[in-house]
Amino acid sequence: MGRHGKSQHQKRARAAAQLRAQEAYASAPHSFVFARGPAGPGVRQLSLDVRRVMEPYTATSLQVRRRNSLKDCVAVAGPLGVSHFLIFSKTEKNVTFRLIRLPGGPTLTFRVNKYSLVRDVVSSLRRHRMHEQQFSHPPLLVLNGFGPHGLHVKLTASVFQNMFPSINVHKVNLNCVKRCLLLSYDPDSQEFQFRHYSLKVVPVGASRGMKKLLQEKFPNMSRLEDVSELLATGAGLSESEAEPDGEHNVTELPQVLAGRGNMKAEQSAVRLTEIGPRITLQLIKIQEGVGDGNVLYHSLVHKSEEELRATLATREQKLLLKAERRSKQEQDIKRKKELREAHRKRSLAGMQHVEPPSTDKGDGDSDAEDPGQPEGAAQASDEEDEAEYFRQAVGEEPDEDMFPKAKRRRPNKSPGQPISGDQRPGRGRGQHPKGRFQAAKGKQLRGATAHHFPRGRALGRASVSKRPHHKSSAAARA
């Protein structure tokens, strides 16, 4: 059984052809054609007709809304590889056409003196030749009359040439040439004529009857006695079907062309049929940038050398101020970024120093060292313990110099009355830092002995009492 599908050689050839087509499409210049502002239905239709001329390397479904600015269009054009803008607009007096080369200019501004839409041109023809296959390839640009008439004319011709992909005359496929765009310049009126044609190639040297047979159009031969009369004289054909051919449009084909009778090295006639639109343009000015910049040429305003120098000086001063402001903004941005970075580092350093103590929630077998009670809390606890022990042993409040940092408790009774055992405060823990247990020198303590102070500190001469210390101070004195 034979193999089904395509061979490896066919697959590689198709992949290589697709790669070449993608590279050719990416390298070709692309364009945006749109109308801006209150252009009106006529100017908007004119922009659509010009967009049709620029196919296939143009955005056929482009929609530009009123809120979209020119900067928005430029921002979108970069990623899409768009190289030219064709913008139509209308004022109270004129219709303006601007041709912008992206991304750095120049900008050519034309005034549209006259124009005719596609529907107007086609309606004036008896038979028009226009079909969808013609717009699958770009038109062939033909420049006429662009001689040594000034640098502005040369620059205009160069911009129009860069709008369409370049053609290698030795490798071009004539079957891809279906349309022709003619741009001619009249130095007397300084106007540019924009014309769009459909191109057709037919063989020459054959009679009208033979041409009909080649086109599979059989005429009425009821009046003829022999078929030779049809081939010899072309009887039965109307005079309008015969188009005059001469030296101006007859050429020898270098390759086989699509169509009956168009063979290589044979004589064929090239016929053009206008399909519109038709525009008459007049160049007004040329600027450097995209929509703004230095005016390189102006057909209505002529300045002297002093005015040009003053204009250039003013523009240079504006550029210097702009560069200075930009450099200052960049320095401010850099300084703020450094401050944010330094603040972030300080914050991270502080977070590393202040770490909360980890608590062991397990079974107590953690290997981490127990930090124990904080030093301040331990000191305050010892101070309060000693003061409370003194109250219970002696029955009186300690002097201020004995425990300077311990809390003082105010008795419920009036000053001078002894505190009973029922009113003695219970033992508690304070939060003051540890103080030194100072003994009152020369003070006799009642109802207390030396073994009541386990820390071994002498409290002076204290009388030993056999009564228990838990009784009231009045009973102890008795």
C-alpha positions in Angstrom: 0.0 0.0 0.0 1.2 3.5 -0.8 1.8 6.1 1.7 -1.0 8.6 2.3 -0.4 12.3 2.9 2.5 14.5 1.8 6.1 13.6 1.8 8.8 15.2 3.9 10.1 17.1 1.0 6.7 18.6 0.3 6.3 19.6 3.9 9.7 21.2 4.1 9.0 23.1 0.9 5.7 24.4 2.1 7.2 25.4 5.5 10.0 27.3 3.7 7.5 29.1 1.4 5.4 30.1 4.4 8.5 31.4 6.2 9.4 33.5 3.1 5.9 34.9 2.9 6.0 35.9 6.5 9.3 37.6 6.1 8.2 39.4 3.0 5.0 40.6 4.7 6.9 41.8 7.8 9.5 43.7 5.7 6.8 45.4 3.5 5.7 48.9 4.6 2.3 49.1 6.2 -0.1 52.0 6.5 -3.0 53.5 8.4 -5.6 55.4 6.3 -8.2 57.3 8.3 -10.1 60.6 8.6 -10.0 62.9 11.6 -12.3 65.6 12.8 -15.7 66.6 11.3 -14.7 65.4 7.8 -18.2 64.7 6.5 -19.4 61.7 4.5 -17.6 62.6 1.3 -14.2 62.9 2.8 -14.7 59.8 4.9 -15.7 57.8 1.8 -12.6 59.2 0.1 -10.4 57.9 3.0 -12.0 54.4 2.6 -11.3 54.5 -1.2 -7.7 55.4 -0.6 -7.5 52.6 2.0 -8.8 50.2 -0.7 -5.9 51.4 -3.0 -3.3 50.6 -0.3 -4.4 47.0 0.2 -3.2 44.5 1.2 -0.6 46.2 3.5 -3.1 48.4 5.3 -5.6 48.1 8.2 -8.8 47.4 6.3 -11.0 47.5 9.4 -9.4 50.4 11.2 -11.7 52.5 13.4 -10.4 55.8 14.8 -12.8 57.5 17.2 -13.1 61.1 18.0 -11.5 60.8 21.4 -8.4 59.1 19.9 -5.5 61.5 19.5 -2.6 61.3 17.1 -0.3 60.1 19.9 -2.6 57.1 20.5 -2.3 56.1 16.8 1.5 56.4 16.9 1.6 54.3 20.1 -0.4 51.6 18.4 1.5 51.8 15.1 4.8 50.8 16.7 4.1 47.2 17.7 2.1 46.6 14.5 5.0 47.7 12.2 3.1 50.6 10.6 5.3 52.9 8.7 3.0 55.5 7.2 -0.1 57.5 8.1 -2.5 58.8 5.5 -4.8 61.3 7.2 -7.7 63.2 5.7 -9.4 66.2 7.4 -11.7 69.0 6.4 -11.9 72.6 7.4 -14.3 75.4 6.5 -12.3 76.2 3.4 -10.3 73.2 2.3 -9.8 69.4 2.4 -6.4 68.5 3.8 -4.4 65.4 3.2 -1.3 64.6 5.4 1.2 61.9 4.7 3.4 61.1 7.7 6.4 58.8 7.8 6.9 57.0 11.1 8.5 57.1 13.5 10.5 60.3 13.0 8.9 62.1 10.1 8.8 63.9 7.8 5.2 65.1 7.5 3.9 66.2 4.1 0.7 68.4 4.0 -1.3 68.6 0.8 -4.4 70.5 -0.1 -7.0 68.5 -2.0 -8.1 70.7 -4.9 -10.4 68.1 -6.6 -11.4 64.5 -6.0 -13.7 61.9 -7.4 -14.8 58.8 -5.5 -14.7 55.2 -6.8 -18.4 55.1 -7.4 -18.3 58.2 -9.5 -15.4 56.9 -11.7 -17.0 53.5 -12.1 -20.4 54.9 -13.0 -18.8 56.9 -15.8 -17.4 53.7 -17.5 -19.3 51.5 -19.9 -17.4 48.4 -18.7 -15.2 48.4 -15.7 -12.7 45.8 -14.8 -12.5 45.5 -11.0 -12.6 42.3 -8.9 -11.4 41.1 -5.5 -8.4 39.2 -6.8 -6.8 42.5 -7.9 -6.5 43.7 -4.3 -4.6 40.6 -3.0 -1.4 42.2 -4.3 -0.1 45.8 -3.9 -0.3 48.2 -6.9 2.6 49.0 -9.1 3.7 52.6 -8.5 4.5 54.7 -11.6 6.0 58.2 -11.1 5.7 60.7 -14.0 7.2 64.2 -14.2 9.4 64.1 -11.1 12.4 65.8 -12.6 14.9 68.4 -11.2 12.2 70.7 -9.9 13.5 71.2 -6.4 14.3 69.3 -3.2 10.7 69.3 -2.1 9.6 67.4 -5.2 12.4 64.9 -4.8 11.4 64.4 -1.1 7.8 63.9 -2.1 8.7 61.2 -4.7 10.9 59.4 -2.1 8.1 59.3 0.5 5.6 57.9 -2.1 8.1 55.3 -3.2 8.6 54.1 0.4 4.9 53.6 0.8 4.9 50.5 -1.3 7.2 47.4 -1.3 10.2 47.5 -3.6 10.2 45.4 -6.8 13.0 43.4 -8.3 12.5 43.6 -12.1 14.5 40.4 -12.6 12.5 38.3 -10.2 9.0 39.9 -10.2 6.0 37.7 -11.1 3.9 39.5 -13.6 0.8 37.6 -12.5 1.0 39.6 -9.2 0.8 42.9 -11.0 -3.0 43.5 -11.3 -3.2 47.3 -10.5 -1.3 50.4 -11.3 -1.0 53.7 -9.3 0.0 56.7 -11.4 1.4 59.8 -9.6 2.3 62.6 -12.0 3.6 66.1 -11.3 2.9 69.2 -13.3 5.6 71.8 -12.7 3.5 74.7 -14.1 0.5 74.3 -11.8 2.6 72.5 -9.1 -0.1 69.9 -8.7 0.1 66.1 -8.2 -2.4 63.8 -10.1 -3.4 60.7 -8.2 -4.8 58.0 -10.5 -5.7 54.3 -9.9 -6.0 51.8 -12.8 -6.8 48.2 -13.4 -4.3 46.4 -15.6 -5.1 43.8 -18.2 -2.8 42.1 -20.8 -4.3 40.7 -24.1 -2.5 39.2 -27.1 -2.2 41.2 -30.3 -1.9 40.1 -34.0 -5.1 38.1 -34.0 -8.4 39.2 -35.5 -11.4 40.2 -33.4 -13.1 36.9 -34.1 -10.1 34.9 -32.9 -10.0 37.0 -29.7 -13.6 36.1 -29.1 -13.0 32.4 -29.5 -10.0 32.6 -27.2 -12.2 34.3 -24.6 -14.8 31.6 -25.0 -17.3 34.1 -26.3 -19.0 32.7 -29.4 -20.5 35.3 -31.7 -23.7 34.9 -33.8 -22.6 33.1 -37.1 -26.0 32.6 -38.6 -25.2 35.0 -41.4 -21.8 33.4 -42.2 -21.4 30.8 -44.9 -18.0 29.5 -43.5 -16.1 29.8 -40.2 -13.2 31.3 -42.2 -15.1 34.5 -42.6 -15.2 34.9 -38.8 -11.5 34.4 -38.5 -10.6 36.6 -41.4 -12.9 39.6 -41.1 -14.4 39.3 -37.7 -17.9 39.8 -39.0 -20.7 40.1 -36.5 -18.7 42.0 -34.0 -19.5 45.6 -32.8 -16.9 48.3 -33.3 -16.9 49.0 -29.6 -15.4 45.6 -28.8 -12.3 46.4 -30.7 -9.8 48.6 -28.8 -7.1 50.4 -30.6 -3.6 49.0 -29.8 -0.4 50.5 -31.0 3.3 51.0 -30.1 2.4 52.9 -26.9 0.9 49.8 -25.2 2.3 46.7 -27.1 5.2 44.8 -25.6 6.9 41.4 -25.6 6.2 39.3 -22.6 9.2 38.0 -20.7 7.2 35.2 -19.1 3.9 33.3 -19.4 1.1 35.4 -18.1 -2.3 34.3 -16.9 -4.9 34.7 -19.7 -5.6 33.0 -23.1 -2.9 33.7 -25.6 -0.4 35.4 -23.4 2.7 33.3 -24.1 6.4 34.0 -23.5 8.2 36.1 -26.2 4.9 36.9 -27.8 3.4 40.4 -28.5 0.7 41.5 -26.0 -1.0 44.7 -25.3 -1.2 46.3 -21.8 -4.6 48.0 -21.2 -5.5 50.2 -18.3 -8.9 50.9 -17.0 -9.4 53.6 -14.3 -11.2 52.3 -11.2 -10.7 55.4 -8.9 -10.4 57.3 -6.8 -9.1 60.4 -8.6 -7.4 63.1 -6.6 -5.6 66.4 -7.5 -3.2 67.5 -4.8 -1.1 70.5 -4.1 1.9 70.4 -1.7 1.6 73.1 1.1 4.4 72.4 3.5 6.9 69.8 4.7 7.8 69.4 8.4 10.6 67.4 10.1 8.7 65.6 12.9 5.4 63.7 13.2 2.8 66.5 13.0 5.2 69.2 14.2 8.8 70.3 13.9 10.9 72.6 11.8 9.2 73.7 8.5 11.5 72.5 5.7 9.3 73.9 2.9 6.3 76.1 2.7 4.6 77.1 -0.6 2.7 80.1 0.9 5.2 81.5 3.5 8.6 82.7 2.5 11.0 83.8 5.3 14.2 85.7 5.1 17.5 84.4 6.5 17.2 86.6 9.7 13.7 85.2 10.4 14.9 81.7 9.8 17.8 82.2 12.2 15.5 83.7 14.9 13.1 80.8 14.5 15.9 78.3 14.8 17.3 80.1 17.9 13.9 80.1 19.6 13.5 76.4 18.9 16.9 75.5 20.2 16.2 77.4 23.4 13.0 75.5 23.8 14.8 72.2 23.3 17.4 73.2 25.9 14.8 74.0 28.4 13.0 70.8 27.7 16.2 68.8 28.1 17.0 70.6 31.4 13.5 69.8 32.8 13.9 66.2 31.7 17.3 65.9 33.4 15.9 67.4 36.6 13.0 65.0 36.6 15.3 62.1 36.1 17.5 63.2 39.0 14.4 63.6 41.3 13.2 60.2 40.3 16.7 58.7 41.1 16.9 60.5 44.4 13.4 59.3 45.5 14.3 55.8 44.5 17.4 55.9 46.6 15.5 57.2 49.6 12.9 54.4 49.2 15.7 51.8 49.0 17.4 53.2 52.1 14.1 53.2 54.1 13.5 49.7 53.0 16.9 48.5 54.3 16.4 50.3 57.6 13.0 48.7 58.0 14.4 45.2 57.3 17.3 45.8 59.8 14.8 46.9 62.5 12.7 43.8 61.9 15.7 41.6 62.4 16.8 43.3 65.7 13.3 43.2 67.4 12.3 39.6 67.3 9.5 38.3 69.6 10.6 35.5 72.0 9.6 32.1 70.8 7.2 30.1 73.0 7.5 26.3 73.1 4.0 24.9 72.6 5.2 21.3 72.6 5.9 18.9 75.5 8.7 21.1 77.0 11.5 19.1 75.4 12.8 22.0 73.3 16.5 22.4 73.1 16.2 26.2 73.1 17.5 27.9 76.3 14.8 29.2 78.6 15.3 33.0 78.9 13.6 33.0 82.3 12.0 36.0 83.9 13.0 39.4 82.6 15.5 41.3 84.7 13.3 44.3 85.5 10.4 42.1 86.6 12.7 40.0 88.9 14.0 43.1 90.6 10.5 44.5 91.1 9.3 41.2 92.6 12.1 41.0 95.1 11.5 44.6 96.2 7.8 44.0 96.8 8.4 40.7 98.6 10.8 42.3 101.1 8.4 45.3 101.7 5.5 42.9 102.2 7.5 40.7 104.6 8.4 43.8 106.6 4.8 44.8 107.0 3.8 41.3 108.2 6.7 41.0 110.6 6.6 44.5 112.1 3.1 45.5 111.6 4.0 49.0 110.3 4.7 50.5 106.9 8.4 50.7 106.1 10.1 54.0 105.9 10.6 55.6 102.6 14.4 55.3 102.7 14.2 51.5 103.3 12.3 50.7 100.1 12.4 53.8 97.9 11.0 52.2 94.8 8.3 50.0 96.4 4.6 50.9 96.2 3.2 52.7 99.2 -0.1 51.4 100.6 -2.5 53.8 102.3 -4.3 52.3 105.3 -8.1 52.5 105.6 -8.0 54.0 109.1 -6.9 57.5 110.1 -3.2 58.2 110.6 -1.7 57.2 113.9 -4.0 54.2 114.5 -2.3 50.8 114.3 -3.3 48.4 111.5 -4.9 45.2 112.7 -4.1 41.9 111.3 -7.4 41.8 109.4 -6.5 45.0 107.6 -3.0 44.0 106.6 -2.7 43.8 102.8 -2.0 40.4 101.3 1.1 39.5 99.6 1.4 40.7 96.0 4.0 41.2 93.3 4.9 44.6 92.1 6.3 45.7 88.7 9.0 48.1 90.0 12.7 47.3 89.4 14.7 45.7 92.0 15.9 48.0 94.8 18.2 47.5 97.7 16.8 46.3 100.9 17.9 49.0 103.3 17.7 48.5 107.1 16.6 51.3 109.4 19.6 51.7 111.6 18.9 52.2 115.4 15.2 51.4 115.0 13.8 48.8 117.4 11.5 46.3 115.8 8.7 44.8 117.9 7.3 41.4 117.3 10.0 40.4 114.9 13.1 38.3 115.2 16.2 37.8 113.1 15.0 34.6 111.6 12.1 36.4 110.0 14.6 37.8 107.5 16.1 34.9 105.6 18.3 37.0 103.6 20.6 37.5 106.6 20.5 41.3 106.7 20.8 43.0 110.1 17.9 45.3 111.0 19.4 46.8 114.2 18.5 45.8 117.7 15.2 44.1 117.8 13.5 42.9 121.0 12.5 39.2 120.9 8.9 38.5 121.6 7.5 35.2 122.4 4.1 36.1 121.1 3.3 35.0 117.6 3.8 37.6 114.9 0.4 37.1 113.3 -1.4 39.0 116.2 -2.1 42.6 116.1 0.6 45.2 116.8 -1.4 46.5 119.9 -1.3 43.1 121.5 2.4 42.8 120.8 3.1 46.1 122.6 1.0 45.1 125.6 
